[in-house]
């Protein structure tokens, strides 16, 4: 392979200085990010097992042994907490802090403390999910983990989030990019949500239905003000980064951020449509949910216009295959969500599988796919090493994309039929339940697809961690040009 | 703890978070983050991963030479 005589020929001396600093930033985060990703993937696999058990037990109730640890309520909640706070949070922490550090052009200092916080987060989570399985589960959705782990989780989160904020405070770059806005905001919003909900529901419980309001204020905002901003931040970073073109309209990206900040925190009340709370609270929630169309459309237009003319490049990049799929799902699931927040629509979809389908569409189709894409971009740069198998990446993509599409379609249609039938008094409830079985079986098939994709991803990930760098160098660089590696190696020797 | 004290604490925390948001907006306006959009949109590119270069491919699908000619 023909290499340039020196990197000066290609980039010039100024470039090398900057390039080394980026390499250093990646190096400063290597261990922490690898820990987060490994933990995230282990939780993803554990969560997938819980998911499969839950899904199969819905259409084949006699499949699981009569053991209280495996009852539906417990494994369903163990699944939610394992994938949301285990997979989602661990991946989000790594992606957010890595993007933040790179955009700030600042190394992460005292990474050891960050690593300790990360370890404590995962210890808290392990205790919490074990607590759910042994029966210490609370009855509050999205907060099922027993209250004795809440302080540990809150302190670990604040410590991890502080590193993102500190990186911003000591930034060396002149500009602030929109991803930094999203990440900073998310790092502020989540502790605020978590602390308030813990106080108002568990430690000093509010009276009556105020608890329900607080519950859904948290439940919806955990998605909208934590996972969504991190996912959108990653999409805004990786789309233009991989394509090598700036985002089409930076103005629109800022409009999207501030309108999301203004509207999303009201939207959770649509979960209580028909519930015994003041009507104006529900109306405010519905209005805010519909207003969410603004940031969603703005983001969709911006992403689409940036990608136009580069569709071939999107297909050639593992990162962008996942990120673009995620960005498209964000638009679609958000628009469906705004529709489901209307009173007339909610009368049908409420308490049906359509809500479950919608939650997976957003949390998996959007957030998880963007995180997968981010990991495909970050890992080679953290390890200075290539992904071992392109085939496994393709298997992962097709299993994930087909799996989540099947799940979203099956549960939305099945849930809608279920809702219409439940609103028809002539149909017996048992018959309504029986009619959902084919859709639930379709969901299990999609679960098997997703699980296969996760296994492919895990194998590729572990293979990449364990292989030696030199093993692939002679075959030619793909994600990282070889001369960058050479400079990095020279830098390390210096 | 009395519920009223608790409520006061929550209200103060709310005021703190709300004013942080407003301060962030004011800071952004004063420091010109709502101007020079072109420059900020290019903040993600460095000499190492410059504008005009695709930086991600499937393993084994891209060589250094084609990457350089791509620039």
Interface residues (C-beta under 8 A of the other chain):
Chain A: X1 X2 X3 X4 X10 X11 X12 X14 X15 X16 X18 X19 X22 X23 X103 X173 X174 X175 X176 X177 X178 X179 X184 X185 X188 X192 X195 X196 X199 X200 X204 X206 X207 X237 X240 X241 X242 X243 X244 X245 X246 X247 X249 X250 X251 X253 X254 X258 X261 X313 X316 X317 X318 X319 X320 X376 X377 X386 X387 X388 X389 X390 X393 X394 X472 X475 X476 X477 X478 X479 X481 X482 X483 X484
Chain B: X1 X3 X6 X9 X10 X13 X14 X17 X20 X21 X24 X25 X28 X33 X34 X37 X38 X39 X40 X41 X42 X43 X44 X45 X46 X47 X48 X49 X50 X51 X52 X53 X54 X55 X56 X57 X58 X59 X60 X61 X62 X63 X64 X65 X67 X68 X71
